[in-house]
Structures are given as C-alpha cells and as structure tokens.
Amino acid sequence: MKFIRFSLAKEDIVRNGTMEEDKIYEFTGDLFINRQSTGNVYEREKVQLKAPIVPNHIIGIGKNFAPQGTEKPPVPEMPILFFKPLKDYNWPQQQGYGYG
C-alpha cells in the first residue's frame, strides 16, 4: 500500500488515497489521523498522480560541487544554505512521479 495524491481526468481537485496494485482507494481527512474511506475506488490509468507532498518551502544545503573527473574544491567550514522558491520547482505533470 502506498499513500498518494491524485486527481481525476479534467479535474483540478487533488484527492488523497492509497494505491494497491492498480487500484486507488480514496480517503478524506489527514494522512496520519482521522482518515476516513470515501468508498470510491478508481483504476490507476483513470487518475493522474500528483507529488506526494506539497512543501511550504525548500531549503538546500550544499558544498562547492564539481563535476565528476575534476578536482574537488575544499569543503567549506560552514555549510552553504540556500532557499529555493516553490515557483522554481519543476512539478511533475504527466509522469507517475516514481510510482510506475
């Protein structure tokens, strides 16, 4: 069983559900508590999977990266932190976002 977010064809409403093999079982409520089955069951090919979560913001931690085969720069004493606005994130559109 996998927890998923999905929408139906030509619909903007994002729903929550569980996926077992090729069936999607819709539920309402919070993912962790008060989850209630709606009784709706959908075939996998009839829904569009969405990103599993929607973050509030993205904070990256990096060090000086160098491509493979080149000399690596020294590790900085303090980590490099950066903020990535959500508008810069490439949200999945048609792909199954790792669910196959």
N, C-alpha and C positions, 0 to 999 in steps of 0.2 A: 504494500500500500504506500502510495506517495501522496503527500498533500500538494495541491496545485491551485493555481488561479487560472480562470479561463473565461472566455466569452463565447456566445453563440454567434453563428454567422450573421453578418449585417446588424450587429447589436453592440452598443457601446458599454453596456453594463458588464462589469467584471464580477464574476461569481467565484465562490470558494468550493472546493471539492476534494475528493480523494480519487486516485486513479488506481484501479486494479485491473491488470492486463489491458484490455481495450475498452473498458467501461469507466465512465466518470460518474461518481455519486455526489450530488450537490448537497452542501450543508450551509446553514446560516450560523451566525454567531462568531465568536472569536476562535481562532485556530487552536488555542490552548485550553480555554474553558468555555462552558456554556455552548458547546457545539450541538446543533440540532439538525438532523437529516430533514431535507425537504421532501424526500421520496422521489425526486426527479433523478433519472438515470439517463445518461447520454452516451452515444457511441463516440469513441476517440476521434474518428475522422470528421465528426459533425461539429467539433469545437476548435477554437483557436487557443492554444496555451499561452499564458502570459508569464512575465517574470515572476518567480516565486515570491518575492517580496518587493515592496516599493520603499526604498530607503528615504530618509529625510535629507540626508546629505552624505557625501563621500569624502573621507579624509584619507589621503595617501601618505605612506611613509616610504621614503626611498633613500637610496645612496647613489653615488655617482655611477651610473650604468655605462658599460662599454660593451659593444658587440662582441660576440664570440670570436676568438682568434686575435683580439687586440689586447694591449696591456691594460690591466685594470687600474683605475685610479685608487689612491689610498682611501680607506674607509673614514668618513668624517667623524670627528669626535662627538658631534651632536647629530642626531638623525635629521634628515631633511623632511619637513612636513609640508604638505600642500593640500589645498582644498579643490575639489572638482565639482563644479556646479552640475546639478542634475540635467540641465539642458544640454550639457556636453556628452552625456552618456548615450550610447547607441543602443536603444531599447530594441529587443527582438520584435520582429514584425510577423513574418510568416513561419519562421522555424520553430521547432518544438522546444527550444531553449534547454536542450540537454535531456529531454525526456524520451527522445526517439520516436 
